[in-house]
Amino acid sequence: EAGKLRGVEFHPEQVVVTPGAKPIMSFAIMALVDEGDEVIYPNPGFPIYESMIEFMCGKAVPIQLKEEFDFRLDTKELKKLVNKKTKLIIINSPHNPTGGVLTKEDLKVIADIARNNNIWVLSDEVYSRIIYDMKFESIAQFPGLEDRLIVLDGFSKTYAMTGWRIGYGIMPVTLANYLAQIEININSCTASFIQRAGIEALKGPQDESEKMTAEFKRRRDVIVDGLNQIKGITCKKPSGAFYVFPNVRKTGIDCRELADRLLNEAGVACLSGTCFGKFGEGYLRFSYANSVENIKKALSKIEAILGKK
């Protein structure tokens, strides 16, 4: 199923199953990064990227995802950041927290950069099936990366199995054997009954997850339209995942302070953009993994604090 989605053939011995997707990120960085090695990662981005790089004594090198570039990775900037110390490039598409999606052209350039410079790629694809108005593209489709690519996926998002804790990585067999040893020594294994549930999710009818993606799209449109009517806020329409990342600079309120105010004064929970790195300054992240009714209520409460345009 993983290969079918990405248009490539994978083999069972390439797969490492873990309790959630985070261990694959951690174990891969643990296996590949030595002290002083540089790892390029998206910023704003999932916080564990930076924390694990630094934990392994690597140098975390952020690449800014810019609103004017639809929060896609700027491949021209990537070329400038690559040097002889670069060991790993982390990409995430669809992206948390922005909902940005890398195009096939973006991915081809990234693949070429990695291949030509002998750099590993960790492609975080946990939102691969939650994508709107376009086809999901994986960097795995490009030849020449087979011996230096780790594809990360899981069940939490597509199949609403967050609490079940099951994820997996697909990688070269030699690395898979090494990560499996780390997994055995740290977690023993992923519970067998959870693995069986994951198999049923993959093999069973996909109509419910497809309906959920359609519902996420409806919710996305509601929250984006609503946020764009609130004074001081502008919000781009994300192409994937279930988050919006509105620009709140024109409110004149620090994003951390605004997140606190929305929680304490309006009962609306969101995260400051800086929770996802320094380039998240001036933004908030809202999840629309909630009902349209509750999203509309939240929008009304935010508007009551900030005013209508």
PAZAPA-4460 file (N, C-alpha, C; in steps of 0.05 Angstrom, whole numbers, plus 32768, in hexadecimal, padded with zeros to 4 digits):
% residues 309
    n_x    n_y    n_z   ca_x   ca_y   ca_z    c_x    c_y    c_z   seq   type   mol
   8011   7FE8   8000   8000   8000   8000   8011   8019   8000     1      E     A
   8027   8019   8010   8039   8030   8010   8045   8035   7FF5     2      A     A
   804D   8020   7FE8   8059   8022   7FCE   8045   802B   7FB9     3      G     A
   802D   8021   7FBB   8018   8028   7FA8   8012   8046   7FA9     4      K     A
   8010   8051   7FC1   800B   806E   7FC4   8021   807F   7FB7     5      L     A
   803A   8075   7FB8   8051   8084   7FAF   805B   807D   7F93     6      R     A
   804F   8068   7F87   8057   8060   7F6D   8071   8052   7F6B     7      G     A
   8079   8045   7F81   8093   8036   7F82   808E   801B   7F8F     8      V     A
   80A2   800A   7F8E   80A0   7FEF   7F9A   80B2   7FEF   7FB3     9      E     A
   80A6   7FE8   7FCA   80B5   7FE4   7FE2   80B4   7FC6   7FEA    10      F     A
   80C7   7FBE   7FFB   80C8   7FA2   8004   80C6   7FA1   8022    11      H     A
   80BA   7F8B   802D   80B5   7F8A   804A   80CE   7F8E   805B    12      P     A
   80E5   7F85   8051   80FE   7F88   8062   8107   7FA5   8063    13      E     A
   80FB   7FB7   8054   8101   7FD3   8056   80F1   7FE2   806B    14      Q     A
   80DE   7FD4   8077   80CA   7FE2   8088   80D1   7FDD   80A6    15      V     A
   80D1   7FF2   80B5   80D3   7FF0   80D2   80BA   7FFC   80DF    16      V     A
   80AC   7FEC   80EF   8093   7FF5   80FC   8099   7FFD   8118    17      V     A
   808F   8015   8120   8095   801F   813B   807B   8029   8148    18      T     A
   807C   802D   8163   8065   8038   8171   8062   8056   816B    19      P     A
   8054   805C   8156   8052   8078   814C   8069   807E   8139    20      G     A
   8067   8095   812C   807B   809C   8118   8094   80A9   8124    21      A     A
   8091   80B5   813B   80A8   80C3   8147   80C1   80B2   814A    22      K     A
   80BF   8099   8152   80D7   8089   8155   80E7   8087   813B    23      P     A
   80DA   8086   8124   80E8   8084   810B   80F9   809D   8107    24      I     A
   80EE   80B5   810D   80FD   80CE   810B   8115   80CD   811D    25      M     A
   8110   80C5   8136   8125   80C5   814A   813B   80B1   8144    26      S     A
   8133   8098   813D   8146   8083   8138   8156   8089   811F    27      F     A
   814A   8095   810A   8158   809B   80F2   816D   80B0   80F7    28      A     A
   8166   80C5   8106   817A   80DA   810D   8190   80CE   811E    29      I     A
   8188   80BC   8131   819C   80AF   8142   81AF   809F   8131    30      M     A
   81A5   8091   811D   81B6   807F   810D   81C8   808F   80F9    31      A     A
   81BF   80A5   80F0   81CD   80B3   80DA   81DE   80CB   80E2    32      L     A
   81D7   80D8   80F7   81E3   80F2   80FE   81F8   80EF   8113    33      V     A
   8211   80F7   810D   8227   80F8   8120   822B   8115   8129    34      D     A
   823A   8118   813E   823F   8133   8149   824B   8145   8133    35      E     A
   823F   815C   8130   8248   816F   811C   823C   816D   8101    36      G     A
   822E   8156   80FB   8220   8154   80E2   8209   8168   80E1    37      D     A
   8203   8171   80C9   81ED   8185   80C5   81D4   8177   80BA    38      E     A
   81BD   817F   80C5   81A4   8175   80BB   8192   818D   80B4    39      V     A
   8189   818E   809C   8177   81A4   8093   815A   819B   8097    40      I     A
   814B   81AC   80A4   812F   81A5   80AB   811D   81BD   80A7    41      Y     A
   8103   81B8   80A2   80F0   81CE   809D   80EA   81DD   80B7    42      P     A
   80E9   81F8   80B5   80E2   8209   80CB   80D1   8220   80C1    43      N     A
   80B8   8223   80CB   80AC   8214   80E0   80A8   81F6   80D8    44      P     A
   80A9   81E5   80ED   80A6   81C9   80E8   80A1   81BA   8101    45      G     A
   809D   81A0   80FE   8098   818E   8115   80AF   8190   8129    46      F     A
   80AA   8198   8142   80C0   819E   8155   80D5   8188   8159    47      P     A
   80CD   816F   8156   80DF   8159   815C   80F7   8158   8149    48      I     A
   80F4   8163   8131   810A   8164   811E   8122   8172   812B    49      Y     A
   811E   818A   8133   8134   819A   813F   813E   818E   8159    50      E     A
   812C   8185   816A   8134   817B   8184   8144   8161   8182    51      S     A
   813D   8150   816F   814C   8137   816C   8167   813B   815F    52      M     A
   8169   814E   814C   8183   8154   8140   8196   815E   8156    53      I     A
   818C   8170   8166   819D   817C   817B   81A4   8167   8191    54      E     A
   8191   8155   8197   8195   8140   81AA   81AC   812E   81A2    55      F     A
   81AE   8129   8188   81C3   8118   817D   81DD   8128   8177    56      M     A
   81DE   8141   8181   81F6   8152   817D   81FB   8159   8160    57      C     A
   81E6   8158   8150   81E9   8162   8135   81E3   8180   8134    58      G     A
   81E7   818C   811D   81E1   81A8   811A   81C7   81AB   810B    59      K     A
   81B3   81B6   8118   8199   81BA   810B   819A   81D3   80FA    60      A     A
   8195   81D0   80E0   8196   81E6   80CC   817A   81EA   80C2    61      V     A
   816C   81FF   80CB   8151   8204   80C2   814F   8210   80A6    62      P     A
   813C   8207   8097   8136   8214   807E   811A   8220   8080    63      I     A
   8118   823A   807C   80FE   8248   8081   80EA   8241   806C    64      Q     A
   80D2   823A   8075   80BB   8236   8064   80AB   8250   8064    65      L     A
   80AA   825D   804D   809F   8278   804B   8082   8278   8041    66      K     A
   8072   828A   804D   8056   828C   8045   8053   8293   8027    67      E     A
   8064   82A5   801E   8062   82AE   8002   806A   8297   7FEE    68      E     A
   8075   8282   7FF9   807C   826B   7FE8   806A   8253   7FEF    69      F     A
   8052   825A   7FFA   803E   8246   8001   8048   8232   8016    70      D     A
   805B   823B   8026   8068   822A   803B   8074   8211   802F    71      F     A
   807D   8213   8016   808D   81FD   800A   80AA   8202   800F    72      R     A
   80BA   81ED   800E   80D7   81F0   8011   80E3   81FD   7FF8    73      L     A
   80F2   8213   7FFC   80FF   8221   7FE6   8118   8212   7FDE    74      D     A
   8118   8205   7FC7   812E   81F4   7FBF   8147   8205   7FB9    75      T     A
   8144   821E   7FB1   815C   822F   7FAD   816A   8234   7FC7    76      K     A
   815A   8239   7FDC   8166   823D   7FF7   8173   8223   8000    77      E     A
   8166   820C   7FFB   8171   81F2   8003   818D   81EE   7FF7    78      L     A
   8190   81F5   7FDE   81AB   81F1   7FD1   81C0   8202   7FDF    79      K     A
   81B9   8219   7FE9   81CC   822A   7FF7   81D4   821F   8012    80      K     A
   81C1   8210   801F   81C6   8206   803A   81D7   81EC   803A    81      L     A
   81D6   81DE   8023   81E5   81C4   8022   8203   81C9   8021    82      V     A
   8211   81B9   8031   822F   81B9   8030   8239   819D   8036    83      N     A
   8253   819B   8039   8260   8181   803D   8258   8174   8058    84      K     A
   824E   8184   806B   8246   8179   8085   8229   8170   8085    85      K     A
   821A   8176   8070   81FD   816F   8070   81FA   8151   806D    86      T     A
   81ED   8145   8081   81E9   8128   8082   81CD   8120   807A    87      K     A
   81BA   8132   8081   819D   812A   807E   818D   8143   8078    88      L     A
   8179   813F   8067   8164   8153   8061   814A   8147   806A    89      I     A
   813B   8156   807A   8120   814D   8083   810B   815E   8074    90      I     A
   80F8   8150   8067   80E2   815D   805B   80C8   8152   8066    91      I     A
   80B3   8162   8064   8099   815A   806F   8083   8166   805D    92      N     A
   8075   8154   804F   8061   815C   803C   804B   8147   803A    93      S     A
   8031   814F   803F   8027   8168   8049   8034   816F   8064    94      P     A
   8034   818A   8069   8045   8194   807E   8035   819C   8098    95      H     A
   8041   8195   80AE   8038   819E   80C8   804C   81B3   80D2    96      N     A
   8045   81CC   80D7   802A   81D6   80DD   801C   81E5   80C7    97      P     A
   8027   81E8   80AF   801D   81FC   809C   8008   81F0   8088    98      T     A
   8009   81D6   8084   7FF8   81CA   806F   8004   81CD   8053    99      G     A
   801D   81D7   8051   8029   81D9   8037   8030   81BE   802B   100      G     A
   8030   81BD   8011   8035   81A4   8002   804B   81A8   7FED   101      V     A
   805F   8197   7FED   8074   8199   7FD9   806B   818E   7FBE   102      L     A
   8072   819C   7FA9   806A   8193   7F8E   807D   817E   7F84   103      T     A
   8076   8171   7F6F   8087   815D   7F62   80A1   8169   7F5A   104      K     A
   80A0   8182   7F50   80B8   8190   7F47   80CB   8196   7F5F   105      E     A
   80BE   819F   7F76   80CE   81A3   7F8E   80DD   818A   7F96   106      D     A
   80CE   8174   7F97   80DA   815B   7FA0   80F0   8151   7F8E   107      L     A
   80ED   8155   7F74   8102   814C   7F61   811C   815B   7F66   108      K     A
   811A   8176   7F6B   8132   8185   7F71   813F   817C   7F8B   109      V     A
   812E   8177   7FA0   8139   816D   7FB9   8147   8153   7FB5   110      I     A
   813A   8141   7FA6   8146   8127   7FA0   8161   812A   7F92   111      A     A
   8162   813B   7F7F   817B   8140   7F70   8191   814A   7F83   112      D     A
   818A   815D   7F94   819D   8168   7FA7   81A8   8153   7FB9   113      I     A
   8196   8142   7FC4   819E   812D   7FD6   81B0   8118   7FC8   114      A     A
   81A8   8110   7FB0   81B7   80FC   7FA1   81D3   8106   7F99   115      R     A
   81D4   811F   7F90   81EE   812A   7F87   8201   8130   7F9D   116      N     A
   81F6   8133   7FB6   8208   8139   7FCD   8209   8123   7FE1   117      N     A
   81FF   810B   7FDA   8200   80F4   7FED   81F4   80FA   8008   118      N     A
   81DC   8107   8007   81CE   810E   801F   81B6   80FC   8023   119      I     A
   81B0   80F5   803C   8198   80E5   8042   8180   80F8   8042   120      W     A
   8168   80EC   803D   814F   80FB   803E   813C   80EC   8050   121      V     A
   8130   80FA   8064   811B   80EF   8074   8101   80FD   806B   122      L     A
   80EF   80EF   805F   80D7   80FA   8054   80BF   80F3   8066   123      S     A
   80B6   8106   8076   80A0   8102   8088   8086   8106   8079   124      D     A
   8078   80EF   8075   8060   80EF   8064   8047   80E5   8073   125      E     A
   8046   80EC   808D   802F   80E2   809D   8014   80EE   8095   126      V     A
   8014   8104   8086   7FFB   8111   807D   7FF7   810B   805F   127      Y     A
   8003   80F6   8054   8003   80F1   8038   7FE7   80ED   802C   128      S     A
   7FD4   80E3   803C   7FBA   80DE   8032   7FA6   80F4   8038   129      R     A
   7FB0   8109   8046   7F9E   8120   804C   7FA8   8137   803B   130      I     A
   7F9F   8137   8023   7FA8   814B   800F   7F90   8153   7FFE   131      I     A
   7F90   816C   7FF6   7F79   8177   7FE8   7F80   8182   7FCC   132      Y     A
   7F6F   817D   7FB9   7F70   8189   7F9E   7F8A   8183   7F8F   133      D     A
   7F98   816F   7F97   7FB1   8167   7F89   7FB8   814A   7F90   134      M     A
   7FCA   813F   7F81   7FD3   8123   7F86   7FEC   8125   7F99   135      K     A
   7FED   8112   7FAC   8004   8111   7FBD   801C   8107   7FAE   136      F     A
   8032   8115   7FB2   804C   810E   7FA5   8060   8107   7FBB   137      E     A
   806F   80F1   7FB7   8084   80E9   7FC9   809F   80EB   7FBC   138      S     A
   80B3   80F3   7FCB   80CE   80F3   7FC0   80D8   80D7   7FBA   139      I     A
   80CA   80C3   7FC4   80D3   80A7   7FBF   80D0   80A0   7FA1   140      A     A
   80C1   80AF   7F92   80BD   80A8   7F75   80D5   80AD   7F64   141      Q     A
   80E9   80BD   7F6F   8100   80C4   7F5E   8117   80B0   7F62   142      F     A
   8121   80A6   7F4C   8137   8092   7F4E   8151   809D   7F59   143      P     A
   8161   808C   7F64   817B   8094   7F6E   817C   809A   7F8C   144      G     A
   8165   809A   7F99   8164   809F   7FB6   8160   8086   7FC7   145      L     A
   815E   806F   7FB9   8157   8057   7FC7   8169   8050   7FDF   146      E     A
   8182   8058   7FDD   8195   8051   7FF2   8199   8067   8006   147      D     A
   8189   807C   8005   818C   8092   8018   8172   80A0   801E   148      R     A
   815C   8091   801D   8141   809D   8022   8133   808E   8038   149      L     A
   8127   809D   804A   8116   8092   805F   80FA   809F   805B   150      I     A
   80E6   808E   8056   80CA   8098   8054   80BC   8092   806E   151      V     A
   80B0   80A6   807A   80A3   80A3   8094   8085   80A6   8090   152      L     A
   8075   8094   809B   8058   8095   8099   804C   8088   80B2   153      D     A
   8032   808B   80B5   8025   8080   80CD   8007   807D   80C8   154      G     A
   7FF9   8077   80DE   7FDC   8072   80DD   7FCC   8086   80EC   155      F     A
   7FD8   8097   80FC   7FCA   80A9   810E   7FB8   80BC   80FE   156      S     A
   7FC2   80C7   80E9   7FB4   80DD   80DB   7F9F   80D1   80C8   157      K     A
   7FA7   80BF   80B6   7F95   80B5   80A2   7F7E   80A4   80AE   158      T     A
   7F85   8094   80C2   7F71   8081   80CD   7F68   8088   80E9   159      Y     A
   7F6E   80A0   80F2   7F65   80A9   810D   7F6D   8096   8122   160      A     A
   7F86   808C   8121   7F91   8079   8134   7FA6   8085   8146   161      M     A
   7FA2   809E   814D   7FB7   80AD   815C   7FBF   809E   8175   162      T     A
   7FAD   8095   8185   7FB3   8088   819F   7FBE   806C   819C   163      G     A
   7FBC   8061   8184   7FC6   8045   8180   7FE4   8044   817E   164      W     A
   7FF0   805A   8176   800E   805C   8173   801A   8047   8161   165      R     A
   8017   804C   8147   8024   803B   8133   802D   804C   811C   166      I     A
   8046   8049   8115   8051   8057   80FE   8066   8045   80F1   167      G     A
   8071   804E   80DB   8085   803D   80CE   8098   804E   80BD   168      Y     A
   80AF   8043   80B8   80C2   804F   80A5   80CA   803B   8090   169      G     A
   80CF   8045   8078   80D8   8035   8061   80F3   8040   8059   170      I     A
   8107   802E   8057   8122   8037   8054   8134   8021   8048   171      M     A
   814D   8026   8042   815F   8011   8039   8160   7FFA   804E   172      P     A
   8164   7FE2   8044   8163   7FCB   8056   8179   7FCD   806C   173      V     A
   8191   7FD6   8065   81A6   7FD8   8079   819F   7FEB   8090   174      T     A
   8192   8001   8089   818A   8014   809E   8172   8009   80AD   175      L     A
   8160   7FFB   809F   8149   7FEF   80AC   8151   7FDB   80C1   176      A     A
   8166   7FCB   80BB   8170   7FB8   80CF   817B   7FC6   80E8   177      N     A
   8188   7FDC   80E3   8194   7FEB   80F9   817E   7FF8   810A   178      Y     A
   816A   8004   80FD   8154   8011   810C   8144   7FFC   811B   179      L     A
   8141   7FE4   810F   8132   7FCF   811D   8140   7FC7   8137   180      A     A
   815B   7FC7   8137   816A   7FC1   814F   8165   7FD6   8165   181      Q     A
   8165   7FEF   815C   815F   8005   8170   8143   8001   817B   182      I     A
   8130   7FFC   8169   8114   7FF8   8171   8112   7FE1   8185   183      E     A
   811F   7FCB   8180   811D   7FB4   8192   8128   7FBB   81AE   184      I     A
   813E   7FCA   81AE   814B   7FD1   81C8   813C   7FE6   81D7   185      N     A
   812D   7FF7   81CA   811F   800D   81D7   8102   8007   81DC   186      I     A
   80F4   7FFE   81C8   80D7   7FFA   81CA   80CF   7FDC   81C9   187      N     A
   80E1   7FCA   81C5   80DB   7FAE   81C0   80CD   7FAB   81A5   188      S     A
   80B3   7FB4   81A4   80A5   7FB2   818B   808B   7FC3   818C   189      C     A
   807E   7FC5   8176   8063   7FD1   8176   8050   7FBB   817B   190      T     A
   803D   7FBF   818D   802A   7FAA   8195   801E   7F9C   817D   191      A     A
   801E   7F81   817D   8015   7F72   8166   7FF8   7F77   815F   192      S     A
   7FE7   7F7B   8173   7FCB   7F80   816C   7FC7   7F9B   815F   193      F     A
   7FD8   7FAE   8166   7FD7   7FC8   8158   7FE0   7FC6   813B   194      I     A
   7FF5   7FB6   8137   7FFE   7FB1   811C   7FE8   7FA4   810B   195      Q     A
   7FDA   7F91   8117   7FC4   7F84   8108   7FAE   7F99   8102   196      R     A
   7FA9   7FAB   8114   7F95   7FC0   810F   7F9E   7FD1   80F8   197      A     A
   7FB8   7FD7   80F7   7FC3   7FE7   80E1   7FC0   7FDA   80C7   198      G     A
   7FC4   7FBF   80C6   7FC1   7FB0   80AD   7FA4   7FB1   80A4   199      I     A
   7F91   7FAE   80B6   7F75   7FB0   80AF   7F6E   7FCC   80A4   200      E     A
   7F7A   7FE0   80B0   7F75   7FFC   80A6   7F7F   7FFF   8089   201      A     A
   7F96   7FF3   8083   7FA1   7FF5   8068   7F92   7FE4   8054   202      L     A
   7F8A   7FCC   805C   7F7D   7FBA   804A   7F5F   7FBE   8046   203      K     A
   7F53   7FCB   805A   7F36   7FCF   805A   7F2D   7FE5   8047   204      G     A
   7F13   7FEA   8046   7F08   8000   8036   7F14   801B   803E   205      P     A
   7F1A   802B   802A   7F26   8045   8030   7F12   805C   802F   206      Q     A
   7EF8   8055   802B   7EE4   806A   8027   7EE1   807D   803F   207      D     A
   7EE4   8072   8058   7EE1   8083   806F   7EF8   8097   8072   208      E     A
   7F10   808F   806C   7F26   80A2   806E   7F24   80B7   8057   209      S     A
   7F1A   80AE   8040   7F16   80C1   802A   7F00   80D5   8031   210      E     A
   7EEB   80CC   803F   7ED5   80DE   8048   7EE1   80F2   805C   211      K     A
   7EF3   80E8   806D   7EFE   80FA   8081   7F0F   810F   8074   212      M     A
   7F1E   8108   8060   7F2E   811C   8052   7F1C   8131   8045   213      T     A
   7F05   8128   8039   7EF2   813B   802D   7EE7   814D   8043   214      A     A
   7EE2   8142   805A   7ED8   8153   8071   7EED   8166   807A   215      E     A
   7F06   815D   807B   7F1B   8170   8083   7F1D   8187   806F   216      F     A
   7F19   8182   8055   7F19   8197   8041   7F03   81AB   8047   217      K     A
   7EEB   81A1   804E   7ED5   81B3   8054   7EDB   81C4   806C   218      R     A
   7EE7   81B8   8081   7EEE   81C7   8099   7F04   81DB   8092   219      R     A
   7F17   81D3   8082   7F2C   81E6   807A   7F21   81FF   806E   220      R     A
   7F0E   81FC   805B   7F02   8213   804E   7EF3   8225   8062   221      D     A
   7EE6   8219   8075   7ED7   8228   8089   7EEB   8239   809A   222      V     A
   7F00   822C   80A4   7F12   823A   80B6   7F23   824F   80A7   223      I     A
   7F2B   8249   808F   7F3B   825D   807F   7F2A   8275   8079   224      V     A
   7F11   8271   8070   7EFF   8287   8069   7EFA   8298   8082   225      D     A
   7EF5   828A   8099   7EEF   8298   80B2   7F06   82A9   80BC   226      G     A
   7F1E   829D   80BC   7F36   82AB   80C6   7F3C   82C4   80B5   227      L     A
   7F37   82C2   809B   7F3D   82D8   8089   7F29   82EF   808C   228      N     A
   7F14   82EB   809C   7F02   8301   80A1   7F07   830F   80BC   229      Q     A
   7F1C   8305   80CA   7F22   8310   80E5   7F38   8325   80E2   230      I     A
   7F35   833A   80F0   7F48   8351   80EF   7F64   8348   80F7   231      K     A
   7F78   834F   80E6   7F94   8349   80EC   7F9D   832E   80E4   232      G     A
   7F8C   831D   80D8   7F93   8301   80D1   7F91   82FD   80B3   233      I     A
   7FA5   82F0   80A8   7FA3   82E6   808C   7FAA   82C9   808D   234      T     A
   7F9D   82B9   807D   7FA1   829C   807E   7FA1   8290   8062   235      C     A
   7FB7   8283   805B   7FB9   8274   8042   7FAA   825A   8045   236      K     A
   7FA0   8250   802E   7F91   8237   802E   7FA5   8220   802C   237      K     A
   7FA7   820E   8040   7FBA   81F8   803F   7FB2   81E3   802A   238      P     A
   7FC6   81D5   801F   7FC0   81C1   800B   7FC0   81A5   8017   239      S     A
   7FC7   81A2   8030   7FC6   8187   803D   7FC7   8189   805B   240      G     A
   7FC6   8172   8068   7FC5   816F   8085   7FAB   817C   8090   241      A     A
   7FAA   8182   80AA   7F91   818E   80B5   7F97   81A5   80C7   242      F     A
   7FAA   81B6   80BE   7FB2   81CE   80CD   7FB0   81E6   80BB   243      Y     A
   7FAA   81FD   80C7   7FAF   8217   80BA   7FC4   8226   80C9   244      V     A
   7FD2   8238   80BB   7FE8   8246   80C7   7FE6   8264   80C0   245      F     A
   7FD2   8271   80CD   7FCC   828D   80C6   7FE2   82A0   80CF   246      P     A
   7FE6   82B5   80BF   7FF8   82CB   80C6   7FE8   82DF   80D8   247      N     A
   7FF3   82E4   80F0   7FE5   82F5   8103   7FF5   830E   8109   248      V     A
   8009   8314   80F9   801B   832B   80FF   800B   8346   8101   249      R     A
   7FF7   8349   80F0   7FE9   8362   80EF   7FD6   8366   8106   250      K     A
   7FD4   8352   8117   7FC4   8357   8130   7FD4   8368   8143   251      T     A
   7FEF   8369   813F   8000   8379   8151   8005   836B   816C   252      G     A
   7FFD   8351   816D   8000   8342   8186   8014   832B   8181   253      I     A
   8027   8328   8193   803B   8312   8191   802B   82F7   818F   254      D     A
   8035   82E5   817D   8026   82CD   8178   8023   82BB   8191   255      C     A
   8037   82BC   81A3   8035   82AC   81BC   8020   82B8   81CE   256      R     A
   8020   82D3   81D0   800C   82E0   81E1   7FF0   82DC   81D5   257      E     A
   7FEE   82DD   81BB   7FD3   82D9   81AF   7FC9   82BD   81B3   258      L     A
   7FDA   82A9   81B1   7FD1   828E   81B6   7FC7   828B   81D2   259      A     A
   7FD5   8297   81E5   7FCD   8296   8201   7FB2   82A4   8206   260      D     A
   7FAF   82BB   81F9   7F96   82CA   81FC   7F7E   82BB   81F0   261      R     A
   7F82   82AF   81D9   7F6C   82A0   81CD   7F64   8289   81DF   262      L     A
   7F77   827C   81EC   7F71   8266   81FE   7F63   8270   8217   263      L     A
   7F6F   8284   8224   7F65   828D   823E   7F4C   829E   823C   264      N     A
   7F49   82AE   8227   7F32   82C0   8225   7F1B   82B5   8214   265      E     A
   7F22   82A4   8201   7F0E   829A   81EE   7F0A   827B   81F0   266      A     A
   7F1C   826D   81FD   7F1A   8250   81FE   7F20   8243   81E4   267      G     A
   7F30   8251   81D3   7F38   8246   81B9   7F55   823D   81BB   268      V     A
   7F5B   8224   81B6   7F76   8219   81B8   7F84   821A   819D   269      A     A
   7F9C   8225   819D   7FAD   8225   8185   7FCA   8226   818F   270      C     A
   7FDC   8225   817D   7FF9   8226   8184   8006   823E   8177   271      L     A
   8017   824B   8185   8028   8260   817A   803A   8254   8165   272      S     A
   803E   8263   814F   804F   825A   813A   806B   8253   8143   273      G     A
   8074   8261   8158   808F   825D   8163   8092   8241   8170   274      T     A
   807C   8234   8176   807F   8218   817F   808B   8206   816A   275      C     A
   808B   820F   8151   8096   81FF   813B   80B0   820B   8130   276      F     A
   80BC   821D   813F   80D6   8228   8137   80D5   8246   8134   277      G     A
   80ED   8252   8132   80EF   826F   8132   80E1   827C   811A   278      K     A
   80DF   826E   8104   80D2   8279   80EC   80B4   8277   80EE   279      F     A
   80AA   826D   8104   808D   826D   8108   8083   8287   8116   280      G     A
   8095   8299   811B   808E   82B3   8128   8079   82C1   8116   281      E     A
   8064   82CB   8124   8050   82DA   8115   8039   82C9   810B   282      G     A
   8039   82AF   8112   8024   829D   8109   8018   828D   8120   283      Y     A
   8000   8282   811B   7FF4   826F   812E   7FED   8256   811E   284      L     A
   7FEC   823F   812D   7FE3   8227   8120   7FC8   821F   812C   285      R     A
   7FB4   821C   811C   7F9A   8211   8124   7F97   81F5   8117   286      F     A
   7F8C   81E2   8126   7F85   81C9   811A   7F67   81CA   8114   287      S     A
   7F5F   81C0   80FC   7F42   81BE   80F7   7F39   81A1   80F8   288      Y     A
   7F46   8191   8109   7F3D   8176   810E   7F27   8178   8124   289      A     A
   7F12   8186   811D   7EFB   818A   812F   7EE2   818E   811D   290      N     A
   7ECB   8191   8129   7EB3   8194   811A   7EB1   81B0   810E   291      S     A
   7EA2   81B2   80F8   7E9D   81CD   80EC   7E8F   81DF   8100   292      V     A
   7E7D   81D3   810F   7E6E   81E3   8124   7E82   81EF   8138   293      E     A
   7E95   81E0   8142   7EA8   81EA   8155   7EBC   81FE   8148   294      N     A
   7EC3   81F9   812F   7ED5   820B   8121   7EC7   8227   811E   295      I     A
   7EAD   8227   8117   7E9F   8240   8115   7E9D   824E   8130   296      K     A
   7E98   823F   8145   7E98   824B   8160   7EB2   8258   8167   297      K     A
   7EC8   824A   8161   7EE3   8254   8166   7EE8   826E   8157   298      A     A
   7EE0   826E   813D   7EE4   8286   812D   7ED5   829E   8138   299      L     A
   7EBD   8299   8142   7EAD   82AF   814E   7EBB   82BA   8167   300      S     A
   7EC7   82A8   8177   7ED4   82B1   818F   7EEE   82C0   8189   301      K     A
   7EFC   82B7   8174   7F14   82C6   816C   7F0D   82E2   8162   302      I     A
   7EF8   82E3   8152   7EEF   82FC   8147   7EE6   830F   815E   303      E     A
   7EDA   8304   8173   7ED1   8315   8189   7EE9   8323   8197   304      A     A
   7F01   8316   8196   7F19   8322   81A2   7F27   8335   818F   305      I     A
   7F29   832D   8176   7F39   833D   8163   7F29   8350   8151   306      L     A
   7F0F   834A   814E   7EFE   835A   813D   7EFD   8350   8120   307      G     A
   7EE9   835A   8112   7EE4   8352   80F6   7EF1   8366   80E3   308      K     A
   7EFA   835D   80CC   7F06   836F   80B8   7EF1   8382   80AD   309      K     A
***
